[in-house]
Structures are given as structure tokens and as C-alpha cells.
Amino acid sequence: MKNMIASAGIITLGAVGVQTADAQFLAAGAEKPWSVSGTLRGFYDDNYNTQPDGPSRVDSFGFEIRPAATLNLSLPQTTLSLSYVYDMKYYDDRPRNKADHSHDFEVFVNHNFSPRYSLDFTDSFVIAQEPEVLDRTLSTPLRSNGNNIRNNGVFNFHAEMTELLGFVFGYSNSFFDYEENAGNLPLGNPGPSRSALLDRIEHLVTLNSRWHVRPETTGILGYQFGAVDYISNESIGSTPPIFVPPATIIPGRPIAASTRNNYSHYLYIGVDHNFRRDLIASAKVGGQYTDYYNDPTGKTSLNPYADLSLSYSYMDGGTLVVGFRHSRNPTDVATPSANEVTQDQESSALYGTIVQKITPKLTGTLTGQFQYSTFNGGAANNQSDTIYLLGVNLAYQFTHYLSAELGYNYDKLDSAIGARTFDRNRVYLGVTASY
């Protein structure tokens, strides 16, 4: 549970209005292992296509219906949590395809073989359109219309070899499949499509040694190996044409999506420390070396790596989660130049969440993220994206079964790349019935 709380900030990433399965897992009360709920909201979105100011920026009122169900089982050696959320948003002013449908399936299983050995498994499968739900690293900060798929599965085996030394062996697999391809690009947009830029499989293998220095302090020495395989058969652009005097032009060649495939090696040290029962911190710092083995220029990158988080229950009914992460992540920008393509981004993300019980029945939530990303390679090399996300939510519990909420979300992207900068405001009012 401590790890779930520590990661909650980066999971929600400023989208207070988007309920994640981690929140849903906690919804089932102790009196029964299952819970069902239904939410009805009205909303206003002033830029639902995440477009710059101009004729392409459109707004709409609408309504949202979101049923959800959870199951939590605690057996002598096994814990199981299941969650499903269906979400339908109807945009009244959208000329076609007025309704968006999204699905969120979440699974968590933990099994203790003995006091010294345990295995946990998590899987998150979503069909969605909003960027903070599809990809928590915000590889694209823009909304993606259609039935876009993301699945992330993680296995971790925990072994306590002695009272002082333990190990964690882990494997993570992420799959991304965007609906937009070369055959259904918007009118006037020649591509590349979201599928060409972002369809991929990510693998991450983890080996951490954990040194129990003191009862409240654990030191970490770790290594991770990551592989990113782009799976679209479309191109992400073409090389510039070549002029051969006196009057011959040789067309540029297509650049395959697999040009961005890469291997990464992470080496880091860290510490988990419980200052008090209500104050928990975790830190990992090190380096990341990335080899773009399909890039014709033989490109490699070396950058710092950091993953820091702190969880503080500062009062009864008040919790603060803050964190910082620095690493490389994929990007929806390709911008081919004469001899290279934009491979990815180097990103720094600062995030935080405050949950405060204002009265016994009124709870406020404030969530935000700031992310600064620099493009690596191609015509956009060393140019940047800056992302701001902010969410505010007030929830009032009338009874055990009925609550109401009022919220606001603000998204902003400042980009050095033209026709990309936008801001977006969303407000909503809703009621939830649960049992």
C-alpha cells in the first residue's frame, strides 16, 4: 500500500477528473469485498481537440456517464484486486462522432510463498483518448481521437536472502496501439500518423539489491535494461530530396518507424526511508545510456536518471504526495533532417497531489504536474516542450451511498515547434451513487 500511495501522484498527473483504478481499488469498503458505482456529470470543455488558438479550436458542453465495479479479496497468502471503469463522454457541439467511449481494466495480485518470498503482478489495460490516461510519460500531450489501446503488465519477485539483504527481480511490458494510421489521417494532414510515431512495445527488466541498513532505512543498488520496439509498418517521414546537376532530382527515401528502436541501460543507487509512520520517502539516482541501434548515424545518448517521491500524512484527513522524475521517453515528434530523425525526449517531471478533508463530509483534492522535455535529434534537436497540468476537485458525501463533486482541469503546452502550443480548460459537476 505504501508503494501505491507513493506513486499516486504520477499516475493521476493533473487529471483529477479522470478516475484511475488505483482510486477504484480503494473504493470497496471493509464491510464487503466488492463495490459498484455510477457517476453522471455535466461538463464544459473549451478545447476538446487540444488545438492552438484559431478556427480549429472548438468547444462544447456535454455529459458523462461512468459506471465502475471493483473486487478486493484477501486470502491467507494472496491478495487480489480487480477494477473496471467504463466512461462515455457526449460532446453536444461536435459535428460527428459525438460520443467517446473509454475502458479501464486494472488487476493487482500479490502472493506470499513464505515470509521471505513473494510475487506481485499488476496489469493496466485502457482504451482511451486523453493523453494522461494513455501514456503516463506524456509521450504525446495531444488528445488522440479513436479507440487507442495501452496495456502495461508488471511482474516483481521479492526475495529476502538474509535479514540484511534482499533482491527484487522484475519485468514490465507496455504495448501501445493508436487508431490513427495512414489510411484515416485527418483531411489536410499528410502525416505521419499517430500509429507510425507511437505504436510500440516497451520491455523493462529490473534487478534491485535491497540492503536493510536500519529498520526504517533500506539502501538500493539497481540495474535496469529497457528495449523499445516500434511496430508500425508506416514511415515517419522521408529524407530530403537530392539535387544532381544539371537537372536531376533524386527523391528522398522513406524513414521506417523502426529507425527509433533503442536499448537503454540504467544504473542507480537509492534509498527508501520511513522518517515516521506518516512520512515516507524514496529516491533513486543514477544514469541512463541509450543506443539507437537502427539509426544510420550510430547515435547514442547518456543522461542522468532520477526517480524521487515523498508521501506525508500531515494531519488526520490530509495527505501530500510529491515527486520528481528525470528520464528519456518517446515522443510524437519526428522532424527528419538531412541525416537523422528526432528519436525521443529527455524529460524532467515534477508532480504533486494534496488530498484534504475540509469537513467530515467535504474533501478537496489538488493535483498538478510540470514537465519540461527536450527533443533529441532531427530538425527539432534541442528544442523543447513545456507541459502544465492542474486539477482541482471538491467532493461532498451526502450519505454512504451518494456524493456530489465539482471540479476544474487546466492543461497547457508551450512548444518551440509551430502549430503545437495550446491551452485547455474543463469544468464539471456530477453526482455518484455507490454501493
N, C-alpha and C positions, 0 to 999 in steps of 0.2 A: 504493500500500500504506500510506503514511503516513496518508492520509485515512481508510482503512478502520480502522486501529488507533485513530485519534483518536476515531472515532465508535462504537467497540465498546461503550463503557460505556452510552450512552443507548439502544443497540439492545437490550442484554440486560436492563437495568432491573431488576436484582434477581432475575431468574428464571434462576438458574444451571442449574436442571433442564430448561429449555426450550432445546434446541439450535437456534441460528439458522443460516441459510445462510451467513453470514459465516464462522462457525466451520467449517462444512462445506466451504467453498471451500478452506480451508487444510488439509483432511484428506488430499487426494491428494498422495502423495509425489512427489519429483522423479524417481523411477525409472520412473514411468508416469503418463500424463495423467488416468487415471480411478481412482476408488475406490468401493468398495461396503462397507457395514457393516450390522450388525444388532444392536440393543440389546434386552435383556429386563430389565425392572425389576419389583420388588415395591415397593409404596408404601402409606403411610397418610396420609389427608387428613382433618383433624378438622373441616373446614367447607367442603365442596366446592361448596356453593351460595352462599358468601360472604354469609351472613345474620347478623344480630345474635343475641346470646345469647337463647335461648328455644326453643320447640318446633320452629321452622322451621330451626334449626341442626342439621345432620346430618353424621355422619362415616362413613368407610368405608375398609376395606382394599381393595386392588386390585392389578392388574398392568398393565404397559405393554409394548407391542411397538412398536419403531420401526426399520424399515429405512430406509436412506438411500443415495443414489448421487450422485457428483459427477463432473464432467468439466472439466478445465483444459487449454486449448490455447494455446500461444504460437507465433504465426507471425511472420514478419519485421516486419510492420507492425500486426498485430492480436492482441489478447488476448481470449480467450473463456472464461468460467467459467459452468457450469450446475450447479444443485443441486436435488435433490428429496428431501424427507423426508415419510414417511407415519408418523403416530402414532396408535395405538389405545390408549385407556385404558379398562380394565374396572373398574367400581365394584361390588364384591360386595354391598354393603348398599343399593344404590339400588333402589327398588321397580320402576321401569320404565325402559326405555331405558338399560340398564346400561352400554353402551359409547359412548364418544365417539370420533369419527374426525376427525382434522385432517390437512391437507395444506399443504406449504410448498414453493413453486416459486421459485427465485431465478435471475436472469440478470444477468451483467455482461459488457459488451463495450466494449473500447477500441480505437480505430483511429487511427493516426498517419498523416495525409496527408503530412506533411513534418515536419522538426524543429520548425517553428513553429506548425503547425495540427493539432489532434486533436479527436476526438469520442468521448465515452463515453456509454453507456446502461446503466441499471440498472432492473430490474423485480422487484418482490417481490409475489407472489400467495399469499395464505393463506386457508384455510378453517379456522376455529378457534373456540375458546370462551373461552380465557383472555385477560383484558384487556390484559396487557403484550405479547401477540403480535398481537392485533387492531389496537391503536391505541397507538403508542409515546408519544403525548402523554397517555395515560390519560384520555381524554375521559369514559370510564366506568371506574371502578375495580372494578366488579362483574362477576362471571362472567356470560357470555351463553350460555345453552344453545342448541343447534341448529347448523346449518351457516351460520355467519356469514362473510361474504366481505369481504376487504380487498385492494385492489390499488393499488400505488404504482409509477409509472413516472417516470423522470427522464432527460432529455437535457441534456448540457452540452457546449458547443462552446468550445474553448480556442484563443485566437489570441494569438501573440506578435508585436505590431506592430513593436517595436524591442527592443533589448537591455534597455531600461529600462521599457517599457510593454507590458502585456498586458491582454486582456479575457476575460471568461467570460460567455457567453450561455447561460442555462439555462431549462428548462421542466419543471415537475413536475405530475403529475396523480395524485390519490388518489381512489379510489372505495370507498365503504362501503355494505354491504347486509346488514342484520341480519334474521335469520329471523323473530324475534318481531314480529307485526303485530296489528292489532285483532282478527283472526279467531282467533288462537291464544294470547291472553293467559292467564296462569295463573288458575285459579279464584279468585275473590275479589279480583282485581286489575283495576280498571276502566280502567287505562291512565293516561297514554298509553304506547304500546308503544315498544320499542327502535327499531323502524323509523321511527316518527313522530319520535322525538327525534334519531336519529343517522344515518339514511340520507342520504348527501350525496355531492357531488363537489367536490373542492378543486383549484383551479388556483393555481400559483405561478410567476410569470415573474421571472427574475433577470438583472440586468446588473451585473457587478462589473468595475471597473478595478483592475488589479494593478500596483503600482509597485515595481520591483525596486531598492530603496534600497541594499541591500548583498547580496552573495552569499547570506548566511544570513537576510536580512530582506526581507519583501515587505509593502508597505502596501496597504490595500484601501479603496476608496471605492465603496459599492454602493447599489443600489436594488432593491427587490422589490415586485411587485404581486401580491396574493393575492385570490382570489374563492372564496367558499364558497356553494354552491347546495344547499339541502335539497330532496330529490326525492320524499319521501313525499307521497301524496295524503291522508294522515290528518291529524287535528288534534292539536295538542299541549296542548289544554285549551280552556277557554272563558272569556269574560269573565263577571264576576259578574252575576246577575240584577238587574233594575232594578224597584224598587217604585214604582208610581204610585198615589197616594191616589185614592179611598179604599181600594180593594181589588184593584188590578190589578198583576200581576207579569209583567214582560216578560223572557222567558228570555234568558240570555247568548248571545252569538254564538260559534261555533267559531273558534279561532285556528289558522290554517294553519301547517304546518311551515315554509313559505317566509317567514314573518314574520322568521325568524332569518337570512335571506340577508344577506351582507355583502361589502364590498370593503375590503381593507387595503392601506396604503402603508407600506413600511418604508424608512427612510433610515439608513445606518450607515457608520461608519468602522471599520477593523480592521487587524490585523497578523498575519502568520504569521512565526514566528521559530524558527530552529534554534539553540538555545543550544549544543548539542553534537550529535554523531551520535545520542546516546541520550536526548536531552531536546528535545522538540518542543512548542511552544505555539501556540495560535491563539486570537484574540479578535476579536469584532465587537460593537460597542455603538452604540446609536442610539435611534430612536423608532419607534413604530407608531401610525398613525392609522387607525381603523376606522369605516366608515359602514354602518349597518344600514338600508339604503335602503328596505326594506319595512316597517319599524317605523312605526306610525302616529304615534308621538311625535317622529319625526325624530331618533332617538338616534344619537350619535356617541361615540367614545371615543379618548383619547390616552394612551398609556402607554409606559414605557421598553421597549427591546428589547435583549437581550444573549444572546450565544452564545459561551461560553468553554470551552476544552478544553486539557488538557495530557497528554502521553504521556511516560513516563520509564522507560527500561530501566535500573533502578538496580543490577542485577548480572546476571551470566550466569544465565539461567533465572528472572529476576524482572522483571515489568513492572507498572507502575502507570498507570492511566488515570483521570483525574478531570475533571469538567466541571460547568458551570452554564449554565442556560438560563432566560430570562425572556421570556414572550410571552403572547398570548391563545390559547386553544384551545376547541373545542366542549365541551359538557357534556351529560350525560344528565338534568340537572335543568331543569325548565321553570317551575314555580311561578308561574302567571299571577296578577297582582294587578289592581286596578281598571283600570289603563290601560297596563300593559306586561307583558312576559314576560321571564324570565331568558334572556339572549341567549347568554352564553358565560362563560368564566372567565379571569381573569388569573392566571397560574401562574408560580411560581418552582420550578425543579427542580435539585437538587444530586445528582450521581451519581458513582459510582466503582467501579473494578474492580481487584483485585490478583490476578495470576497468579504463583505462586511454585513453582519446582521444589525440593521439600524434599529429596529424594534423587534419584539418577539415574532411578528408576522411579516415584517418588511426586510428584504435582503437586497443589497446593492452589489453589483459586480462591475469592475472597471478593468478592461484588458487592452493592451497596446503592444505594438511592435514597431521598431525602427530597423530597417535593413539597408545597408549600403553595399552595392555589388559593382565590381569592375570586370569588364569583358576581357577575355583572353584570346587574342589573335584576330585575324581578319581586319576589315576596314574599321571595325568598332574597337580595335585594340586600345586598352587603357581608358576607354570611355565608360560612363557609369550610369547605373540606375539607383535611385533612392526611393524606398517604399516606406510609407507611413500608414499604419493601421490603428484604429482606435474604436473601441466598443464600450458602450455604457448600457447597463440593464438594471431595471428595478422590478423586483418580483414580490407580489403580496399574496400571502397564503390565507385565503378566507377560511377554509377548513382543511382537514387532512386530505380531502379529495379534490378540492377546487382552488385554483390560484389564477392570478392575472399578472401580466407583465407589460412593461413599456420600455422600449429600447431605441438606441441610435447607433449606427455604424458609419464611420468615415474612413474612406480609402483614398490614398493619393500616391501617384507615381510621378516623380520628376526624372526625366530621362534625357541624356545627351543626344539620343537618337531621335530624329524628327518624327512627327506624327505618332508619338507614343505616349507623351505626357497626358495624364488625366486626373480628375478627382471625382469622387462619388459619395453621395450622401443617401443613407437609408434610415427611415424611421418605421417603427412597427408598434402595434398594440394588439395584445392577444389574451386568450384565456386557455387554461389547460385543466382538463379533468383527468384524474388518475385513480387507479385502484390497485 
